Amino acid sequence: MVPIAPSTYYEHKVREGEPERAPGRVRRDRWLSGEIRRVYDEHFEVYGVRKVWRQLRREGVAVARCTVARLMRRMGLQGAVRGRRVKTTHAPVHSERPDDRVNREFKVSRPNALWVSDLTYVATWRGFAYTAFVIDAYARRIVGWRVSNSLHTDLALDALEQVLHERRAPREGLVHHSDSEYVRAGSLG
């Protein structure tokens, strides 16, 4: 047996049959829930609490942000979360790795002695754009790059090939360094 007053129980049963007898907050929450659902659906189910709240305010609905948050949480509505973590390096656990010939010393006395390369990415409206680039440590400028909409091994190798073709640098004594498993090649010389 639940320890509540009989009058509370009977009032609850009457309200189930007659929703207009519900307290003002319950009626307003019910109406607001419909408005929140409408705004959420009209905007492709991506609006979160803040944007739904602002849209309702633009439409002249006086509602607190915390009320919108409470009702959206109760309805299980959640806005789209921007971005996602992208792992650019998938190294095999027991793969052989070349020795680190640079030891974090990126100062060199001549051009084409040390090339450092890496991969990065940026989110765009159509997905991610991946960029591989090669920097000459002496000049401290990018000397080769490639951009792609997918991350594949050839992306980094294409950037390196571009530098090798354009610079026609002597490969003796040239060290190519990368922390990325895709481009880590050790020495070219």
C-alpha positions as CSV (number, residue, x, y, z in Angstrom):
1,M,0.0,0.0,0.0
2,V,1.3,3.5,-0.9
3,P,1.2,6.0,2.0
4,I,-0.8,8.8,0.3
5,A,-4.0,10.5,1.2
6,P,-7.1,9.0,-0.4
7,S,-8.1,12.5,-1.7
8,T,-4.8,12.7,-3.6
9,Y,-5.4,9.4,-5.2
10,Y,-8.9,10.2,-6.3
11,E,-7.9,13.7,-7.6
12,H,-5.2,12.0,-9.7
13,K,-7.8,9.5,-11.2
14,V,-10.1,12.4,-12.0
15,R,-7.3,14.3,-13.8
16,E,-6.6,11.3,-16.0
17,G,-10.1,11.6,-17.3
18,E,-10.3,15.4,-17.3
19,P,-6.9,16.9,-18.3
20,E,-8.3,20.4,-17.9
21,R,-8.4,19.9,-14.1
22,A,-4.6,19.6,-14.0
23,P,-2.6,22.3,-12.3
24,G,-1.5,25.3,-14.4
25,R,2.1,24.2,-14.6
26,V,1.2,20.7,-15.8
27,R,-1.1,22.2,-18.5
28,R,1.6,24.7,-19.6
29,D,4.3,21.9,-19.6
30,R,2.0,19.8,-21.8
31,W,1.5,22.8,-24.2
32,L,5.2,23.8,-24.2
33,S,6.2,20.2,-24.9
34,G,4.2,20.3,-28.1
35,E,5.8,23.6,-29.1
36,I,9.3,22.3,-28.3
37,R,8.6,19.2,-30.4
38,R,7.4,21.3,-33.3
39,V,10.4,23.6,-33.3
40,Y,12.7,20.6,-32.9
41,D,11.1,18.7,-35.8
42,E,11.0,21.8,-38.0
43,H,14.8,22.2,-37.7
44,F,15.6,18.7,-38.6
45,E,16.1,17.4,-35.0
46,V,19.4,19.2,-34.6
47,Y,18.5,22.1,-32.4
48,G,19.6,21.9,-28.8
49,V,18.2,23.6,-25.7
50,R,19.6,27.0,-26.5
51,K,18.4,27.2,-30.1
52,V,15.0,25.8,-29.3
53,W,14.7,28.3,-26.5
54,R,15.7,31.2,-28.7
55,Q,13.4,30.1,-31.5
56,L,10.4,30.0,-29.1
57,R,11.4,33.5,-27.8
58,R,11.5,34.8,-31.4
59,E,8.0,33.4,-31.8
60,G,6.8,35.3,-28.8
61,V,6.6,32.4,-26.3
62,A,7.8,33.6,-22.9
63,V,9.6,30.6,-21.4
64,A,12.7,30.1,-19.3
65,R,15.7,28.4,-20.7
66,C,15.8,25.9,-17.8
67,T,12.1,25.0,-18.5
68,V,13.0,24.2,-22.1
69,A,16.0,22.1,-20.8
70,R,13.8,20.2,-18.3
71,L,11.1,19.4,-20.9
72,M,13.6,18.4,-23.6
73,R,15.3,16.1,-21.1
74,R,12.0,14.6,-20.1
75,M,11.1,14.1,-23.8
76,G,14.5,12.6,-24.6
77,L,15.3,15.3,-27.1
78,Q,18.9,16.3,-27.7
79,G,20.6,18.6,-30.2
80,A,23.2,17.5,-32.6
81,V,26.7,17.4,-31.2
82,R,29.3,19.1,-33.5
83,G,32.4,17.3,-34.5
84,R,33.7,13.9,-33.6
85,R,37.0,12.6,-32.6
86,V,38.9,11.4,-35.6
87,K,41.9,9.1,-35.1
88,T,44.3,9.7,-37.9
89,T,46.9,7.1,-36.8
90,H,46.1,3.4,-36.6
91,A,49.4,1.8,-36.0
92,P,49.7,-2.0,-35.6
93,V,50.6,-2.9,-32.1
94,H,53.8,-4.8,-32.9
95,S,54.9,-3.0,-36.1
96,E,58.5,-2.1,-36.7
97,R,59.3,1.6,-36.4
98,P,62.4,3.3,-37.7
99,D,64.8,5.0,-35.2
100,D,64.1,8.6,-34.4
101,R,67.1,10.3,-36.0
102,V,66.0,13.8,-35.0
103,N,65.5,13.5,-31.2
104,R,63.3,16.6,-31.1
105,E,66.2,18.8,-32.5
106,F,64.7,20.6,-35.5
107,K,67.6,23.0,-36.0
108,V,69.6,22.4,-39.2
109,S,72.4,24.5,-40.9
110,R,71.3,24.1,-44.5
111,P,68.2,23.6,-46.7
112,N,67.1,20.1,-47.6
113,A,68.8,18.5,-44.5
114,L,65.6,17.8,-42.6
115,W,62.1,17.5,-43.8
116,V,59.3,17.2,-41.2
117,S,55.9,16.0,-42.2
118,D,52.5,15.5,-40.5
119,L,48.9,15.0,-41.1
120,T,46.0,17.1,-39.9
121,Y,42.3,17.5,-40.6
122,V,39.6,20.1,-40.5
123,A,35.8,19.6,-40.3
124,T,33.9,21.1,-43.3
125,W,30.2,21.1,-44.2
126,R,30.7,18.0,-46.4
127,G,32.9,16.0,-43.9
128,F,36.5,16.2,-43.1
129,A,39.4,17.5,-45.2
130,Y,42.6,15.8,-44.6
131,T,46.0,17.5,-45.3
132,A,49.4,16.0,-45.4
133,F,52.3,18.5,-45.5
134,V,56.1,18.5,-45.6
135,I,58.1,21.3,-44.0
136,D,61.7,22.1,-44.6
137,A,63.1,22.6,-41.1
138,Y,65.8,25.1,-42.4
139,A,63.4,27.4,-44.2
140,R,60.5,26.7,-41.7
141,R,58.0,26.7,-44.5
142,I,55.8,24.1,-46.2
143,V,57.4,22.8,-49.3
144,G,54.9,20.1,-50.2
145,W,51.3,19.2,-49.4
146,R,48.3,17.2,-50.4
147,V,44.6,17.5,-49.5
148,S,42.0,14.8,-49.7
149,N,38.5,14.0,-48.4
150,S,39.6,10.6,-47.2
151,L,42.5,9.5,-45.1
152,H,44.7,7.0,-46.9
153,T,48.4,6.1,-46.9
154,D,49.0,7.6,-50.4
155,L,48.0,11.0,-49.1
156,A,51.2,11.4,-47.1
157,L,53.3,9.7,-49.7
158,D,51.9,12.0,-52.4
159,A,53.0,15.1,-50.4
160,L,56.5,13.6,-50.1
161,E,56.6,12.7,-53.8
162,Q,55.7,16.3,-54.7
163,V,58.6,17.7,-52.7
164,L,61.0,15.2,-54.2
165,H,59.9,16.0,-57.7
166,E,59.9,19.8,-57.3
167,R,63.0,20.3,-55.2
168,R,65.2,17.7,-56.9
169,A,67.3,17.9,-53.8
170,P,70.2,15.5,-53.3
171,R,69.0,12.7,-51.0
172,E,72.3,12.2,-49.3
173,G,72.2,13.4,-45.7
174,L,68.5,14.2,-46.0
175,V,66.3,13.1,-43.1
176,H,62.6,12.8,-43.4
177,H,60.9,12.8,-40.0
178,S,57.3,12.2,-39.1
179,D,55.4,11.2,-35.9
180,S,52.6,9.8,-38.0
181,E,52.6,6.1,-38.7
182,Y,51.5,6.8,-42.3
183,V,54.5,8.8,-43.3
184,R,57.2,7.7,-41.0
185,A,60.0,6.7,-43.4
186,G,63.2,7.5,-41.5
187,S,66.0,8.6,-43.8
188,L,65.8,9.1,-47.5
189,G,69.6,9.2,-48.0
